[in-house]
Amino acid sequence: MEIWINPKCSKCRTAISELDAAGMGYTVRRYLEDPPSVAELEQILARLGLEPWDITRVDEPVGKELGVKQWPKEAAERGRWIAALAEHPILIQRPIITADDGHAVVARTPEALKSVL
């Protein structure tokens, strides 16, 4: 299992605490220091069953600067969204947990977190 975190994020710290309490083995990826590539983002989106706009933090300062909130959410624009996430990983929702069985989740809610425990 791997968890993508920003250590400053309270939801990330909560997720790690819950994983520890459940005795789960995992590796931590500080994705701001070790940003995912476009290919990795494509893979994680496939595992999540989501589109890039579904995991984009549009209200981050860089998101506002880029105007991502106004970008079309359509297949033709998918590459643009993914490129922005790769270039500006602060835009990626967190924490993202990928389980060894292929399951992946954006663990922002207690229910989503429980689905990987």
C-alpha positions as CSV (number, residue, x, y, z in Angstrom):
1,M,0.0,0.0,0.0
2,E,1.2,3.5,-0.8
3,I,-0.2,6.8,0.5
4,W,0.5,10.1,-1.2
5,I,0.6,12.9,1.4
6,N,1.4,16.5,2.1
7,P,2.7,16.4,5.8
8,K,1.0,19.8,6.4
9,C,-2.4,18.4,5.6
10,S,-4.6,17.3,8.5
11,K,-6.5,14.7,6.5
12,C,-3.2,13.2,5.5
13,R,-2.1,13.0,9.1
14,T,-5.4,11.5,10.1
15,A,-5.1,8.9,7.4
16,I,-1.6,7.9,8.5
17,S,-2.8,7.6,12.1
18,E,-5.7,5.4,11.1
19,L,-3.4,3.2,9.0
20,D,-1.0,2.9,11.9
21,A,-3.9,2.1,14.3
22,A,-5.1,-0.7,12.0
23,G,-1.5,-2.1,11.8
24,M,-1.4,-1.6,8.0
25,G,1.9,-1.7,6.2
26,Y,2.4,1.2,3.8
27,T,4.9,3.4,2.2
28,V,4.7,7.2,2.2
29,R,5.1,9.3,-0.9
30,R,5.5,13.0,-0.2
31,Y,4.2,13.9,-3.6
32,L,5.2,17.6,-3.4
33,E,8.8,16.5,-3.1
34,D,8.5,13.5,-5.4
35,P,5.9,14.6,-8.0
36,P,4.1,12.0,-10.0
37,S,4.7,11.8,-13.8
38,V,2.0,12.2,-16.4
39,A,2.1,8.4,-16.8
40,E,1.7,7.8,-13.0
41,L,-1.2,10.2,-12.9
42,E,-2.9,8.3,-15.8
43,Q,-2.4,5.1,-13.8
44,I,-3.7,6.5,-10.6
45,L,-6.7,8.0,-12.3
46,A,-7.5,4.7,-13.9
47,R,-7.3,3.0,-10.5
48,L,-9.4,5.6,-8.9
49,G,-12.0,5.6,-11.7
50,L,-11.8,9.4,-11.8
51,E,-11.0,12.1,-14.2
52,P,-8.2,14.6,-13.5
53,W,-10.6,17.4,-12.7
54,D,-12.1,15.2,-10.0
55,I,-8.8,15.3,-8.0
56,T,-7.8,18.9,-8.7
57,R,-7.7,21.4,-5.9
58,V,-9.0,24.3,-8.1
59,D,-8.9,26.8,-5.2
60,E,-5.1,26.5,-4.6
61,P,-3.3,29.8,-5.5
62,V,-1.7,28.2,-8.5
63,G,-5.0,26.8,-9.6
64,K,-6.6,30.3,-9.4
65,E,-3.6,31.7,-11.3
66,L,-4.0,29.1,-14.1
67,G,-7.8,29.5,-14.1
68,V,-8.4,25.8,-13.9
69,K,-11.9,26.3,-12.5
70,Q,-12.9,27.6,-15.9
71,W,-11.2,24.8,-17.9
72,P,-13.6,22.5,-19.8
73,K,-14.2,19.2,-18.1
74,E,-14.2,17.0,-21.3
75,A,-12.1,14.3,-22.8
76,A,-10.4,16.7,-25.3
77,E,-9.0,18.7,-22.3
78,R,-7.9,15.7,-20.2
79,G,-4.3,16.0,-21.2
80,R,-4.2,19.6,-20.2
81,W,-5.5,18.8,-16.7
82,I,-3.1,16.0,-16.2
83,A,-0.1,18.1,-17.4
84,A,-1.1,20.8,-14.9
85,L,-1.3,18.2,-12.0
86,A,2.2,16.9,-13.0
87,E,3.7,20.4,-13.2
88,H,1.9,21.7,-10.1
89,P,1.4,18.7,-7.7
90,I,0.0,21.0,-5.0
91,L,-3.2,20.8,-7.1
92,I,-3.6,17.1,-6.4
93,Q,-6.2,16.1,-3.8
94,R,-4.8,14.2,-0.9
95,P,-4.3,11.8,0.6
96,I,-4.4,9.2,-2.2
97,I,-4.1,5.6,-1.0
98,T,-3.3,2.8,-3.4
99,A,-3.7,-0.7,-2.1
100,D,-1.8,-3.7,-3.4
101,D,-5.0,-5.3,-4.6
102,G,-5.5,-2.5,-7.1
103,H,-8.0,-0.5,-5.0
104,A,-7.3,3.2,-4.8
105,V,-9.1,6.0,-3.0
106,V,-8.9,9.7,-2.3
107,A,-9.1,9.3,1.5
108,R,-10.6,12.6,2.4
109,T,-13.6,11.2,4.2
110,P,-13.8,8.6,7.0
111,E,-15.8,6.3,4.6
112,A,-13.2,6.4,1.9
113,L,-10.4,5.7,4.4
114,K,-12.3,2.8,5.8
115,S,-12.6,1.2,2.4
116,V,-8.8,0.5,2.4
117,L,-8.5,-0.6,6.0
